[in-house]
Amino acid sequence: MLNPKLILQFTLLLASFTATAQYTEVINSNRPGVSRSAFAVGKNVAQLEVGPYMLKEEHTPLKNEASGFGIDFAARYGLVWEELELNIESTYQNDTFTDNRSTLFPIETDRANFKYLTLGAKYLVYDPYKKRGEEKPNIYSYHANKKFKWSNLIPAVAVYAGVNYDAKDNVYVPYSNPFTSPNYEGGFTPKVMVATQNNFNSGWVLVMNFAKDRIGSDFSDFQYIVTLTKSITDQWVLFGETQGIKSDYYADNLFRFGGAYLWSKDFQLDTAITFNTKDTPSVFSFNFGASYRLDFHKDPEADIDNGTDVLEEYERKANRKKNKNKKDNDSDTPEDSGKRKKETQEIDFDDEN
């Protein structure tokens, strides 16, 4: 049977490694939701996130509908500093748009284009967990480290700046009927965003994004995204998300639910559904995807040799501590040994009261 003290100390050691830097021991993916984490992937880490989806939209007042498929894609890379990440993100969609206003027969139009294609950079400007990681955990009480702390309400904050590229007359830009939407010259437009993240105890994570997209164009919009995730086990995560979009041509509130499975520390699978509650248009989408990272990260602050994992580091530290205690015990008098034994018996690792 595993020693509870050993499990607690290993957990605290793992937390100390992951809380003091951007890099994490397991992959840090933005999927399956569409919000962006405040944290970067880590210096010298390259990450791919991709997911195909199926889509069905119906606009009841305008009597049109669209059905088809698409694919989300993101490539992320951390460089220079732990806090900095460069990324390219896009969604390509192929569908059939059907106009049912004609009394004779419906008019179908095949469409295919990028809904967006964006190159940008994200930088973590404030990390409250780095300072908290320097605080010594209470190794005598499991519950003392799990209880709610008001300081957890202070989020990590990142800023993002990017540039969009749209082809001329991209029918997906105004999210409207291609026969009634105005001409769009396309070209380059900027995008800015603020991302916050709260990592609560017991596996809860809250991410919020506030973005202004296609700035300076007729189709500029404001978006907010709120994502709440919960770790069920070390491998399973569930999430819920709401996304609000507001512009002169399109407004919507989208909801997403799904989950992810950590196949390995560098590979994740996920799935989600998206829907709304209106008919201008109604939206239903199902997607599944994967995230994979190429990890070339080296932590200069951690005294870990290349290829040495956290468990090996823990064992090494435990052996050093054991040898030190052995030397101390060899020099103890009988009175000192009795006193140390009494103090050890008073330690309560369960802390159930």
Secondary structure, DSSP 8 states (H G I E B T S, - for coil): ---HHHHHHHHHHHHHHHSSSS--SS-----SSS---SS---BTEEEEEEEEEEEEEEETTTTEEEEEEEEEEEEEEE-SSTTEEEEEEEEEEEEEEEE---SS--EEEEEEEEEEEEEEEEEEEE-HHHHHHTS---TT-HHHHHS--GGGGS-EEEEEEEEEEE-TT-TTTTTS-TTTS-----EEEEEEEEEEEEE-GGGEEEEEEEEEESTTSTT-EEEEEEEEEEESSSSEEEEEEEEEEEESS-EEEEEEEEEEEEEETTEEEEEEEEE-S-STTEEEEEEEEEEEEEE----TTS---TT--HHHHHHHHHHHHHHHHHHHHHT--HHHHHHHHHHHHT--SS---
